[in-house]
């Protein structure tokens, strides 16, 4: 297995099911509430692990009951506890997720101990990058911590993947450390100040990102590089809950890149994982296994053109390879 190091957040999630999302100032009645494991870092670490990678996850938990619960969960998922840090004063992170009948969601996060994962913590854990091929990081932790992780990964010749969620301004200095940037359509517009996703992605490439993959939900994915722009169609599934779909995409993408797959194949693998994650409720509970990803990739129905990428108005087939 190829090694992926994930640096990011861990949360306990409380998911509330409602008929429709509330408008500002409105109270709606909920059907139920479910406690589960979340945090973008944890979701992506679990996703990369289930996709087949050897994963090291650097995160910081609180010294509370939720922290103990998360630690036991990570151990059960096969993630080594060597990189799981504790803050003895802070509470662990929590998130509140509202989901409507169509699978749309709204999310509020209380960072807790995630905010206390520092650049110094990353420096002390730098030896964990030895033998790794890909660094995957998100933005539910402090900017200085993200910058340090990317800097050390670049120094150790890892491929760097940044999922800029939740979106906030990114400097050209930081973007220059990113090989693959993976925003969704809303995030890429915020990052570039441009309403059209393709134009926004091109701006971010000009500002320093190696390439930008925009995840577009049912519209598939958009790959913008320094030379060209390509589109990957989505897999057609029955969506129940979109929570964690982007995290499933990123974890599986990182695994595939660590396996040495081409960017196009890695995106297809990520797209299959993301699609499957929408067919079940919850975040980590819905993350698919490697076998499920491969089965959908080989036999799944695609939106628009089945199994085809589009570039400059032309389509060409790409094979969803069963990975080594």
C-alpha positions, -999 to +999 in steps of 0.1 A: +000+000+000+012+035-008+014+059+021-008+090+026-004+115+054-034+135+063-032+166+085-065+179+097-096+181+120-116+155+140-151+161+152-181+144+167-210+152+143-247+157+153-268+152+122-304+165+122-329+153+096-355+179+085-381+180+057-365+212+045-337+235+056-348+264+077-348+300+064-332+327+085-351+332+117-373+301+111-378+271+134-385+238+118-393+204+134-368+177+129-374+139+125-343+127+144-307+134+154-278+110+150-243+113+166-215+101+144-178+107+136-167+136+114-143+164+108-129+169+073-095+156+082-108+125+099-133+119+070-106+121+044-082+099+064-108+072+067-117+076+030-081+072+020-077+042+043-108+025+029-097+032-006-066+011+001-039+036+013-016+032+043-026+063+062-011+084+089-034+110+104-021+139+124-048+156+144-054+169+179-082+158+203-095+172+235-092+154+269-129+149+271-153+120+265-155+128+228-117+127+225-116+092+240-145+081+217-126+095+186-094+078+196-110+044+200-127+050+166-095+058+148-079+026+163-108+005+150-104+021+116-068+010+114-053+044+118-021+044+140-024+064+172+012+076+170+001+109+153-031+114+174-023+144+198-042+155+229-048+189+244-056+185+281-077+217+284-097+220+253-128+202+242-128+181+211-144+196+179-180+191+172-202+198+141-239+202+136-253+191+103-289+197+090-300+176+061-333+179+041-353+154+021-333+161-011-299+154+006-289+191+008-272+201+039-261+230+061-231+226+085-218+246+115-185+236+132-171+243+167-134+237+162-123+231+198-090+213+200-087+214+162-078+250+164-049+241+187-031+218+162+000+240+156+028+245+131+051+233+159+030+201+162+036+195+125+073+201+128+076+176+157+058+151+136+078+157+104+094+122+106+060+107+099+063+120+063+092+095+057+081+071+030+049+090+023+039+099-013+010+123-008+001+149+018-036+157+021-047+187+042-079+208+046-088+241+062-106+233+094-072+240+111-051+271+114-035+287+083+000+286+098-004+248+105-015+242+069+014+263+055+039+243+076+025+210+066+027+219+029+062+233+033+075+202+050+058+180+024+073+199-005+107+196+012+103+159+015+091+156-021+055+146-014+027+154-038+006+180-020-032+181-021-052+209-004-089+207-001-097+244+006-128+238+028-142+258+044-130+284+019-110+314+030-084+336+012-053+318+001-020+336-006+001+330-037+029+319-014+006+291-001-008+282-035+027+278-048+031+249-024+000+231-037+003+205-064-035+198-065-062+221-052-097+206-048-124+231-042-161+226-050-180+252-072-188+275-043-153+274-028-135+281-061-157+312-066-149+325-031-111+318-035-108+335-069-136+361-067-149+349-100-184+335-105-176+311-133-158+279-120-136+273-149-124+310-150-119+309-112-098+278-114-076+293-141-070+323-119-059+300-090-035+281-114-020+315-125-016+324-088+005+293-082-015+261-078-002+232-099-036+221-110-072+227-098-099+200-096-133+216-091-159+191-078-193+200-094-217+175-078-240+160-104-221+178-131-189+158-124-155+173-120-134+199-138-096+196-141-078+228-149-040+226-154-013+249-168-019+235-204-055+226-207-090+221-192-108+188-190-142+176-177-150+143-160-187+132-161-204+122-128-215+088-118-253+085-117-265+073-083-296+077-061-285+105-037-298+104-001-273+126+018-244+146+003-226+150+037-190+139+033-191+133-004-163+158-010-142+142+017-148+107+002-136+122-032-105+137-017-094+106+003-099+083-026-081+108-049-051+110-026-050+072-024-050+068-062-023+095-066-002+077-040-007+045-060+008+063-090-024+065-111-027+092-137-046+124-127-076+114-149-079+080-134-074+094-099-103+118-105-125+090-117-117+070-086-125+100-064-157+107-083-168+071-078-161+074-040-179+107-038-209+094-056-212+063-034-209+085-003-242+102-012-261+070-013-260+065+025-266+088+054-237+102+075-202+112+068-177+084+077-205+058+078-212+064+041-175+063+029-172+033+005-146+006+005-120+000-023-141-028-037-172-007-039-153+021-056-139-003-082-173-019-089-190+014-095-160+026-116-161-004-139-199-007-142-214+025-131-235+047-154-222+082-162-240+114-167-239+128-203-212+106-219-206+072-204-170+069-193-158+098-214-137+129-206-142+160-226-114+183-237-117+213-260-151+200-273-138+165-280-144+133-261-120+105-255-125+073-234-105+067-203-104+033-186-112+030-149-084+007-140-085-018-112-057-006-090-027-025-080 
